[in-house]
Amino acid sequence: MLTRRRLLSLPVALAASPALAQRRSTDPGTAFPAPGRRAWAAQVPQIRIGILGGENEGDRLGRYDPYRRLMEETFGVPARLFLAADFAGVVQALGAGQIDLASVGPAVYAAAWLDTNGGVEPLLVAEQEDGSASYIGVMVTRADSGIADLGGMRGKSLAWPDPNSASGYLIPRFALRRAGIDPNTHFARTGFAGGHEQAVIAVLQRQYDAAFTWASGQGDPAAGFSRGNLHAMVEKGMLNMRDLRIIWQTEPVIYGPLTVRKALPATFKEDLRLFHLALPTAHPEVYRAIERGAGTGYREVTHEQFQLLIDMRREEAAERRRRN
């Protein structure tokens, strides 16, 4: 049985707040960029796109190759995909100038911003069907585990997807500590599964009693909601939601942004904004593939909307130093 009860509350709202002059895909007159080579090509002779880990390589290539080809055809320069083994790989690649852009989770953006001393910036985030720009982290167990709530996880094993995941690590740990629960002692054993997909598989295969992953929190729970890791696994035939129980969820978390290196030309960044804002209408199949589900498109964001995630990362680092 699925439960949507919120057992813990974060002290501050994590959902994206509205801001003035933030363009959205749903704005009237949003037009896809006309094809043709741009002046910025002298500085960006190829577009290097970083792709997060957490999903098998074949699936990532299948979802993103039409996106890569469309970008190449639109801007008249080669576009290449760089598949990272894990979330940290994208952070490192951005810092080293090996990639130009990547759609990342909010905690990955915070890590990249800290690691590059502000050398990255956010352009856009995804929007849900209701126009919100947030998602939730969920703790899942096997439906036959007998575990019904967070209290039932005392002394049990827990899989985190990745240390750079907001919904799967940073925010749950933040919320647990705020509620007086030490995530280092409440669970008998914790470990990193290597990604969201792998974390859920570890639960299904009884390697862990529970795991964190992410979902839109909207749409049909039996379909894994409208988007997110659960939805993607259901669509690929890897998961039947009847086999899982959601026993806890976070407060809404702002979607991770399309992130670029700050040093790139402003005209290149603007073309990327226009490309993505018009993508859902102009090329809906490409949009659905990269977003792994439905939605209304994208909206612009600012760095300030991710400040809480940066503060959380600093707190997590301080807490780790105290443990060591």
C-alpha positions in Angstrom: 0.0 0.0 0.0 1.4 3.4 -1.0 1.4 6.2 1.6 1.9 9.9 0.9 2.1 10.9 4.6 4.9 13.3 5.4 6.6 12.1 8.5 9.2 14.9 8.7 9.1 18.5 7.7 12.0 20.7 6.5 12.3 24.1 8.2 12.2 25.9 4.9 10.3 25.5 1.6 12.4 23.8 -1.1 10.1 24.4 -4.0 11.0 26.9 -6.7 9.7 30.3 -5.8 8.3 32.5 -8.6 10.4 35.4 -9.8 9.9 38.3 -12.1 10.5 37.9 -15.8 11.2 34.2 -15.6 10.3 32.9 -19.1 8.4 29.6 -19.4 7.8 27.1 -22.1 4.1 27.9 -21.8 4.5 31.6 -22.6 2.7 32.7 -25.8 5.0 33.0 -28.9 7.8 30.7 -27.6 9.6 29.8 -30.8 12.3 27.2 -31.5 15.6 28.7 -32.7 16.1 28.8 -36.5 18.8 26.5 -37.7 22.2 28.0 -38.6 25.7 28.4 -37.4 26.1 31.2 -34.7 28.8 33.7 -34.1 29.5 32.0 -30.8 30.8 28.9 -32.7 34.2 30.5 -32.8 34.4 30.1 -29.0 32.3 26.9 -28.8 33.3 24.8 -31.8 31.5 21.8 -30.4 28.8 21.4 -27.8 29.8 19.0 -25.1 26.9 17.6 -23.2 27.4 15.9 -19.8 24.9 13.1 -18.9 24.5 12.0 -15.3 25.0 8.5 -14.1 22.4 6.4 -12.3 21.0 4.7 -15.4 22.6 2.0 -17.6 24.7 3.4 -20.5 22.5 2.0 -23.3 19.4 3.6 -22.0 21.1 7.0 -21.5 22.4 6.9 -25.1 19.0 5.9 -26.4 17.3 8.8 -24.6 19.8 11.5 -25.4 21.1 10.8 -28.9 18.1 12.4 -30.7 18.6 15.4 -28.4 22.3 15.6 -29.4 21.4 15.3 -33.1 18.8 18.0 -32.8 21.2 20.4 -31.1 23.8 19.7 -33.8 21.3 20.3 -36.6 20.0 23.5 -35.0 23.3 25.2 -34.2 25.5 23.9 -37.0 28.4 22.6 -34.8 29.2 19.0 -33.6 27.5 18.0 -30.4 28.9 15.2 -28.2 27.6 13.2 -25.3 29.8 12.6 -22.3 28.4 9.8 -20.0 29.5 10.1 -16.4 29.9 7.0 -14.3 28.3 8.8 -11.4 27.1 12.3 -10.3 30.5 13.3 -9.2 31.8 12.8 -12.7 29.7 15.6 -14.1 30.8 17.9 -11.2 34.5 17.1 -12.1 33.9 17.5 -15.8 32.3 20.9 -15.4 35.2 22.1 -13.1 37.8 20.9 -15.6 36.1 22.5 -18.6 35.6 19.1 -20.3 31.8 19.7 -20.8 29.8 22.8 -21.5 26.4 21.9 -20.1 24.5 19.2 -18.2 21.1 18.8 -16.7 21.9 18.0 -13.1 20.2 17.5 -9.8 20.0 20.5 -7.4 22.7 18.9 -5.1 25.0 18.3 -8.1 24.5 22.0 -9.1 25.4 23.0 -5.6 28.5 20.8 -5.6 29.6 22.1 -8.9 29.1 25.7 -7.9 31.2 25.2 -4.7 33.9 23.2 -6.4 34.3 25.8 -9.2 34.0 28.8 -6.9 30.9 30.0 -8.7 32.1 29.0 -12.1 28.7 27.5 -13.2 25.3 29.0 -13.5 21.7 27.6 -13.9 19.6 28.4 -16.9 16.3 26.4 -16.6 14.4 23.9 -14.6 11.7 21.5 -15.6 8.0 22.2 -14.8 5.4 19.7 -13.7 2.0 19.4 -15.2 0.5 21.8 -12.7 3.2 24.4 -13.4 5.3 23.7 -10.2 9.0 23.1 -10.5 9.6 20.7 -7.8 9.7 16.9 -7.0 10.0 14.7 -4.0 12.4 12.2 -2.6 10.8 8.9 -1.5 12.0 6.1 0.8 10.8 2.7 -0.6 10.7 -0.8 0.8 9.5 -4.1 -0.6 5.7 -4.4 -0.2 6.2 -7.7 1.6 8.9 -6.3 4.0 6.5 -5.6 6.9 8.1 -2.1 7.2 5.4 0.5 7.3 7.1 3.7 8.4 10.4 5.4 9.3 10.2 3.9 12.8 10.2 0.4 11.3 13.5 1.2 9.7 15.3 1.4 13.0 18.1 -1.2 12.8 17.5 -1.9 9.2 19.6 -1.4 6.1 19.3 1.6 3.7 20.7 2.3 0.3 21.5 5.9 -0.7 21.6 6.3 -4.5 24.6 8.7 -4.7 26.3 11.1 -2.3 25.6 13.9 -4.8 21.9 13.2 -5.0 19.5 15.8 -3.4 16.4 13.6 -3.1 18.4 10.5 -2.4 21.0 11.7 0.1 21.5 15.3 0.9 17.9 16.4 1.7 16.8 13.2 3.5 19.9 13.4 5.8 19.2 17.1 6.4 15.6 16.4 7.3 16.4 13.4 9.5 18.9 15.5 11.5 16.4 18.3 11.9 13.9 15.8 13.3 16.4 14.5 15.9 17.2 11.3 14.0 20.9 10.5 13.4 21.1 8.8 10.0 24.4 7.3 11.0 22.9 5.3 14.0 19.2 4.9 13.2 20.0 2.4 10.4 22.1 -0.8 11.0 23.8 -0.4 7.7 23.9 2.2 4.8 25.7 2.2 1.5 25.8 3.8 -1.9 24.1 1.9 -4.7 25.6 3.8 -7.6 22.5 5.5 -8.8 18.7 5.8 -8.4 17.9 2.8 -10.6 20.5 0.6 -8.8 19.2 1.6 -5.4 15.6 0.4 -6.2 17.0 -2.8 -7.7 19.0 -3.4 -4.5 15.8 -3.3 -2.5 13.9 -5.6 -4.9 16.8 -8.0 -4.7 16.8 -7.9 -0.9 20.3 -6.4 -0.7 18.9 -3.5 1.4 15.7 -3.1 3.3 14.9 0.3 1.9 16.3 2.9 -0.5 15.8 6.5 -1.5 14.8 7.6 -5.0 12.9 10.4 -6.7 9.5 10.9 -8.2 7.3 13.8 -9.4 4.7 13.0 -6.7 2.0 13.8 -9.3 0.0 11.5 -11.6 -0.7 7.8 -11.1 1.3 6.2 -8.2 0.7 2.8 -9.9 2.7 4.1 -12.9 5.5 5.4 -10.7 3.8 8.9 -10.9 4.2 11.1 -14.0 8.0 11.3 -14.1 11.1 10.3 -12.1 13.1 7.2 -11.5 10.1 5.0 -10.5 8.2 6.1 -13.6 11.2 5.3 -15.8 11.7 1.9 -14.3 8.0 1.1 -14.7 8.1 2.2 -18.3 11.1 0.0 -19.0 9.5 -3.0 -17.5 12.0 -3.1 -14.6 9.5 -2.4 -11.8 5.9 -3.2 -10.8 4.8 -0.6 -8.2 2.8 -3.3 -6.4 6.2 -4.7 -5.3 7.1 -1.5 -3.5 5.8 0.5 -0.6 6.6 4.2 -0.1 7.1 4.8 3.6 8.3 8.4 3.7 8.7 11.4 1.4 10.6 14.7 1.6 9.0 18.1 1.2 9.1 19.4 -2.4 12.6 20.0 -3.8 13.3 22.4 -6.6 14.2 20.5 -9.8 17.9 20.5 -10.8 18.8 23.0 -13.4 20.3 22.9 -16.9 23.7 24.0 -15.9 26.4 25.7 -18.0 29.9 26.9 -17.4 29.7 30.6 -16.6 32.6 31.5 -18.9 30.7 30.5 -22.0 29.4 33.3 -24.3 26.1 35.0 -23.2 24.7 34.4 -26.7 25.4 30.7 -26.5 23.5 30.5 -23.1 20.6 32.5 -24.6 20.4 30.1 -27.5 20.3 27.2 -25.1 17.5 28.8 -23.2 15.4 29.3 -26.3 16.2 25.8 -27.6 14.9 24.2 -24.4 12.0 26.6 -23.7 10.5 25.7 -27.2 11.5 22.0 -27.1 8.3 20.6 -25.6 6.1 22.0 -28.4 8.6 21.9 -31.3 10.0 18.4 -30.6 7.8 16.7 -28.0 9.3 13.2 -28.4 12.8 14.5 -27.8 11.5 16.5 -24.7 9.7 13.4 -23.2 12.8 11.2 -23.8 15.2 13.5 -21.9 12.7 14.3 -19.2 11.6 10.7 -18.7 8.0 11.6 -18.5 5.4 14.4 -19.0 5.4 18.0 -18.0 4.7 21.5 -19.3 8.3 22.3 -20.3 10.8 24.6 -18.6 11.2 27.9 -16.8 14.1 30.1 -16.2 15.8 30.1 -12.8 18.5 32.0 -10.9 21.4 30.9 -8.7 19.6 32.3 -5.6 16.9 29.6 -5.9 19.6 27.0 -5.1 21.2 28.7 -2.1 19.5 26.4 0.4 21.1 23.4 -1.4 24.5 25.0 -1.1 24.0 25.6 2.6 22.9 22.0 3.0 26.1 20.8 1.3 28.2 22.9 3.6 26.4 21.6 6.6 26.8 18.0 5.4 30.5 18.6 4.9 30.8 20.0 8.4 28.9 17.1 9.9 31.2 14.7 8.0 34.3 16.4 9.5 32.8 16.1 13.0 32.4 12.4 12.5 36.0 12.0 11.3 
